[in-house]
């Protein structure tokens, strides 16, 4: 059986009497970010994005904990990175040894460096940047959010499986858009696809909320796409989510849209019903009053990883739990049909990823036929021989 693919976790051990019980304290830190208004009213951010997923994880941990004399608590801090560092140092000193972070890459690194000599393990649930897992990795950070390279590989595998190997790549103007485009270029080379042409989209859509704004977009997109080389699919790299949704049904010639709109790779989808997903979705909606988003799922996985470790080890000792979570023996069930765990070389969660339309699951990657010598999950993202992370080998 490939590493990380077991579907039958070992039975939970029955603890001996623990009069004082096991108490695990988790801290959720959320950086305040300035973002443009979403393209759709359906995509308005929720104040508790991510936090709600972690709260469900706490509830799930406590459901099992009631039988094992274990209790899980969560504190929440919101603010800029300096405020979060100050607050986290105080919380860690008082026993919050596990931290779930929703932060920008630079802030995450500054935060991790501030806590590097303290008894704290950070779970990055808030950004997909490859560099914080690679050349800028930190030994005190694990990652439950998938990387751009993992997401690009998940989509690329499906497009290649469909025999749609010729891509027209549309890239937005931001640095993050370029990073995502680089991930798609790498994925195309890795799996045998071809980028027949790359076009750079300058965001000039006028006032899309004004009367007639749609008419400007309706003319702008096909003009931008006119005269393109023959292609099977349009792959849009819009990491900042400010223009990709304009492309479906507006291209010059009829072609499917994928990447940041249309057919999209993600860690979770609010319509997933497989592997117990329906009851998971229902529990989240009952708790939060809304549908789940990928950031909620990524935060939930982090919280459950901590709970699973405490369940197996029957202790709240930080070093024992940290070492177990990072060990090859660790697994956490994540409603993906296989058990998941963390890559030993950079702390990234290895997991299947979903390829979906806005309303439905289309497929799950890794796709059939994409093989790996150890785990097919490692066909998604940078593999061990490619990794630039040194912190985990020191």
C-alpha positions in Angstrom: 0.0 0.0 0.0 1.4 3.4 -1.0 2.3 5.8 1.8 -0.7 7.9 3.0 -3.3 5.9 1.1 -4.6 3.6 3.9 -8.4 3.9 4.4 -8.6 2.1 7.7 -6.9 4.0 10.5 -5.8 1.9 13.5 -8.4 1.6 16.3 -8.3 4.3 18.9 -6.6 3.1 22.1 -8.6 3.0 25.3 -6.8 5.3 27.8 -6.0 4.4 31.3 -7.6 6.6 34.0 -6.6 10.3 33.6 -8.1 12.2 36.6 -7.0 15.5 35.3 -7.8 14.8 31.7 -6.0 16.1 28.6 -6.5 19.7 27.7 -5.2 21.0 24.3 -5.2 24.7 23.5 -5.2 25.9 19.9 -4.8 29.4 18.6 -6.2 30.7 15.4 -4.5 33.9 13.9 -6.1 35.7 11.0 -4.3 38.6 9.3 -6.5 41.5 8.2 -6.1 41.9 4.5 -7.1 44.6 2.0 -8.9 42.9 -1.0 -10.8 44.2 -3.9 -14.6 43.6 -4.0 -15.3 40.2 -5.4 -16.6 39.9 -9.0 -19.9 38.4 -7.8 -22.2 39.1 -4.9 -22.2 35.4 -4.3 -18.5 35.5 -3.4 -18.6 38.1 -0.6 -16.1 37.1 2.1 -17.4 35.9 5.4 -16.0 37.4 8.6 -15.4 33.9 9.9 -13.8 32.4 6.8 -11.4 29.8 8.1 -12.4 30.3 11.7 -15.7 28.5 11.2 -13.8 25.5 9.8 -11.5 25.4 12.8 -14.5 25.7 15.2 -16.0 22.6 13.5 -12.7 20.8 14.0 -12.8 21.8 17.7 -16.3 20.4 18.0 -15.3 17.2 16.3 -12.2 16.8 18.5 -14.4 17.3 21.6 -16.9 14.7 20.4 -14.2 12.1 20.5 -12.6 13.7 23.5 -15.7 13.2 25.7 -15.0 9.4 25.7 -11.2 9.9 26.3 -11.3 12.6 29.0 -9.9 15.1 26.5 -10.9 18.7 26.0 -10.0 21.1 23.2 -10.2 24.9 23.3 -9.5 27.6 20.7 -8.6 31.2 20.9 -8.9 33.6 18.0 -6.7 36.6 17.2 -7.2 39.0 14.3 -5.1 42.0 13.3 -1.9 42.9 11.4 1.1 40.7 11.6 2.8 42.7 14.4 -0.4 42.5 16.5 -0.6 38.8 15.8 3.0 38.2 16.9 2.5 40.0 20.1 -0.8 38.3 20.9 0.6 34.8 19.9 3.6 35.2 22.1 1.4 35.8 25.1 -1.0 32.9 24.2 1.9 30.5 23.6 3.4 31.4 26.9 0.1 30.5 28.5 -0.2 27.1 26.8 -1.6 27.6 23.2 1.1 25.5 21.6 -0.7 24.8 18.3 -1.4 27.8 16.0 -3.5 27.8 12.8 -2.5 30.7 10.6 -4.4 32.5 7.9 -1.7 35.0 6.7 0.1 36.3 3.6 3.4 34.5 2.8 5.7 37.3 4.0 3.7 37.7 7.2 3.7 33.9 7.8 7.5 33.9 7.6 7.8 36.8 10.0 5.4 35.2 12.4 7.1 31.8 12.2 10.5 33.4 12.9 9.1 35.2 15.9 8.0 31.9 17.4 10.8 29.7 16.3 12.4 29.2 19.7 9.0 28.8 21.5 6.9 25.6 22.0 4.7 26.3 19.0 3.7 24.4 15.9 2.1 26.5 13.1 -0.3 25.2 10.5 -0.5 27.3 7.4 -4.2 27.2 6.3 -4.2 30.6 4.5 -1.9 30.7 1.6 -0.8 28.6 -1.4 2.7 30.1 -1.9 5.2 27.4 -2.9 8.2 29.4 -1.6 7.2 29.1 2.0 7.3 25.3 1.6 10.5 25.4 -0.4 13.4 27.8 -0.3 11.8 29.9 2.5 10.4 26.9 4.5 10.4 27.0 8.3 10.8 23.9 10.5 8.0 25.1 12.8 5.4 25.3 10.0 3.2 22.6 8.5 0.8 23.4 5.6 -2.8 22.2 5.2 -3.5 24.7 2.3 -2.5 23.1 -1.0 0.2 24.8 -3.0 -0.2 26.5 -6.4 1.9 23.7 -7.9 -0.4 21.0 -6.3 -3.5 22.8 -7.6 -2.0 23.3 -11.1 -0.9 19.6 -11.2 -4.4 18.4 -10.2 -6.0 20.3 -13.1 -3.3 19.4 -15.5 -3.7 15.7 -14.9 -7.4 15.9 -15.6 -6.9 17.9 -18.8 -4.3 15.5 -20.0 -6.5 12.5 -19.1 -9.3 14.2 -21.2 -6.8 14.5 -24.1 -7.0 18.3 -24.1 -3.2 18.9 -24.1 -3.1 22.2 -26.0 -3.6 25.1 -23.7 -4.0 28.9 -24.3 -2.6 30.4 -21.1 -4.1 33.8 -20.0 -2.1 35.5 -17.3 -3.2 38.5 -15.1 -1.0 41.4 -14.2 -0.2 40.8 -10.6 2.9 39.0 -9.2 0.7 36.3 -7.8 -0.9 35.7 -11.2 2.6 35.1 -12.6 3.4 32.6 -9.9 0.2 30.7 -10.7 1.1 30.9 -14.4 4.5 29.5 -13.7 2.8 26.6 -11.8 0.7 25.8 -14.9 3.8 26.0 -17.2 5.6 23.6 -14.9 2.5 21.3 -14.8 2.2 21.3 -18.6 5.8 20.2 -19.0 5.5 17.6 -16.2 2.5 15.9 -17.7 3.0 16.3 -21.4 0.7 19.2 -22.2 1.7 22.2 -24.4 1.1 25.8 -23.9 0.5 26.9 -27.5 0.3 30.6 -26.6 0.5 32.9 -23.6 -1.5 36.1 -23.4 -1.4 38.8 -20.7 -4.7 40.3 -19.8 -4.8 43.9 -18.6 -7.6 44.5 -16.3 -9.7 47.3 -17.7 -13.3 46.3 -17.3 -14.8 49.6 -16.6 -17.5 49.9 -13.9 -19.0 46.4 -14.1 -21.7 47.3 -11.6 -22.9 50.3 -13.7 -25.7 49.9 -16.2 -24.2 48.7 -19.5 -21.0 47.5 -17.9 -21.6 44.0 -19.1 -21.7 45.2 -22.7 -18.1 46.5 -22.4 -16.9 43.2 -21.0 -18.9 41.3 -23.7 -16.9 43.1 -26.4 -13.5 43.3 -24.6 -13.0 39.5 -23.9 -13.6 38.2 -27.5 -11.5 41.0 -28.9 -8.7 40.0 -26.5 -9.0 36.3 -27.6 -9.2 37.0 -31.3 -6.6 35.4 -33.6 -5.3 32.9 -30.9 -3.4 29.8 -32.0 -5.5 26.6 -32.1 -6.1 25.3 -28.6 -8.2 22.8 -26.7 -8.8 24.8 -23.5 -8.2 28.2 -22.1 -6.3 28.1 -18.8 -6.7 31.4 -16.8 -4.1 32.4 -14.2 -6.0 34.9 -11.9 -4.6 34.2 -8.4 -6.2 37.4 -7.1 -9.6 36.4 -8.4 -10.3 39.8 -10.1 -11.1 38.9 -13.8 -11.2 35.1 -14.6 -15.0 34.8 -14.2 -15.4 37.1 -17.2 -14.0 34.5 -19.6 -16.6 31.7 -19.7 -19.0 32.1 -22.7 -17.2 35.3 -23.8 -14.2 33.9 -25.8 -13.8 34.4 -29.6 -14.2 30.7 -30.3 -16.0 28.2 -28.1 -13.5 26.6 -25.8 -13.8 25.4 -22.2 -12.3 27.6 -19.5 -10.2 26.2 -16.7 -7.9 27.3 -13.9 -9.2 30.3 -12.0 -12.7 30.0 -13.5 -14.9 27.4 -15.1 -13.1 24.1 -14.2 -11.3 24.9 -10.9 -8.9 22.8 -8.7 -9.4 23.1 -5.0 -8.9 21.3 -1.7 -12.7 21.2 -1.0 -16.0 21.9 -2.7 -19.3 22.7 -1.0 -21.2 20.2 -3.1 -19.0 17.2 -2.4 -21.0 14.2 -1.2 -18.5 11.4 -1.4 -16.8 9.7 1.5 -19.1 11.0 4.1 -18.9 14.5 2.7 -22.7 15.1 3.0 -22.8 14.8 6.8 -19.6 16.9 7.0 -21.2 19.6 4.9 -24.4 19.5 7.0 -22.5 19.7 10.3 -20.6 22.7 9.0 -23.8 24.5 7.8 -25.5 23.8 11.1 -22.6 25.3 13.0 -21.9 28.3 10.8 -25.1 29.0 9.0 -23.4 29.0 5.5 -21.7 26.7 3.0 -18.1 25.7 3.5 -15.2 27.2 1.6 -11.7 25.7 1.0 -10.1 27.9 3.7 -12.6 26.4 6.2 -11.7 22.9 5.1 -8.0 23.6 5.3 -8.4 25.0 8.9 -10.6 22.0 9.8 -7.9 19.6 8.7 -5.3 21.4 10.8 -7.5 21.2 13.9 -8.4 17.6 13.3 -4.7 16.7 12.8 -4.0 18.1 16.3 -7.0 16.2 17.7 -6.0 13.0 16.0 -2.5 13.2 17.5 -3.9 13.8 21.0 -6.3 10.9 20.6 -3.5 8.5 19.6 -1.0 9.7 22.1 -3.4 10.5 25.0 -1.4 13.5 26.1 -1.2 17.2 25.6 2.6 17.3 25.8 3.7 19.6 23.0 6.8 17.7 21.9 5.1 14.3 21.9 2.2 15.6 19.7 4.5 17.7 17.4 6.8 14.8 16.7 4.0 12.4 16.1 2.2 14.7 13.7 5.4 15.0 11.7 6.2 11.3 11.8 5.5 8.8 8.9 3.1 6.9 11.2 0.7 9.8 11.5 -2.5 9.8 9.5 -5.7 11.8 9.6 -9.0 11.0 7.9 -10.1 14.0 5.9 -13.3 13.0 3.9 -11.1 12.3 0.8 -11.4 8.5 0.6 -7.8 8.0 1.8 -5.9 8.9 5.0 -3.7 12.0 4.7 -0.4 13.0 6.3 2.4 15.5 6.0 5.4 15.3 3.7 8.6 14.7 5.6 10.7 17.0 3.5 8.6 20.3 3.6 5.6 19.8 5.9 3.0 19.9 3.2 -0.2 17.9 3.6 -0.4 15.3 0.9 -4.0 14.9 -0.2 -6.3 14.3 -3.2 -7.5 17.5 -4.8 -10.9 18.2 -6.4 -11.5 19.5 -9.9 -14.9 21.1 -10.0 -17.3 23.5 -11.7 -19.0 26.1 -9.5 -21.8 23.7 -8.5 -20.5 20.1 -9.0 -17.5 17.9 -8.6 -16.1 16.8 -11.9 -13.1 14.7 -10.9 -10.5 13.9 -8.2 -6.8 14.0 -8.8 -4.4 12.2 -8.8 -6.0 10.7 -12.0 -5.8 7.1 -12.9 -2.6 6.2 -14.7 -0.4 8.9 -13.0 2.0 6.7 -11.0 4.6 7.3 -8.3 7.2 5.1 -6.7 6.0 5.8 -3.2 2.6 7.6 -3.1 0.4 8.7 -6.1 -0.5 11.7 -3.9 3.1 12.9 -4.5 2.3 13.4 -8.2 0.7 16.6 -7.0 3.2 19.4 -6.3 6.9 19.4 -5.9 8.3 16.0 -5.1 11.1 15.2 -2.7 13.9 15.3 -5.3 12.7 18.7 -6.5 12.3 20.3 -3.0 14.5 23.2 -2.0 13.4 23.0 1.6 16.4 22.6 3.9 14.9 23.3 7.3 13.4 19.9 7.6 16.7 18.1 7.0 18.6 20.1 9.7 
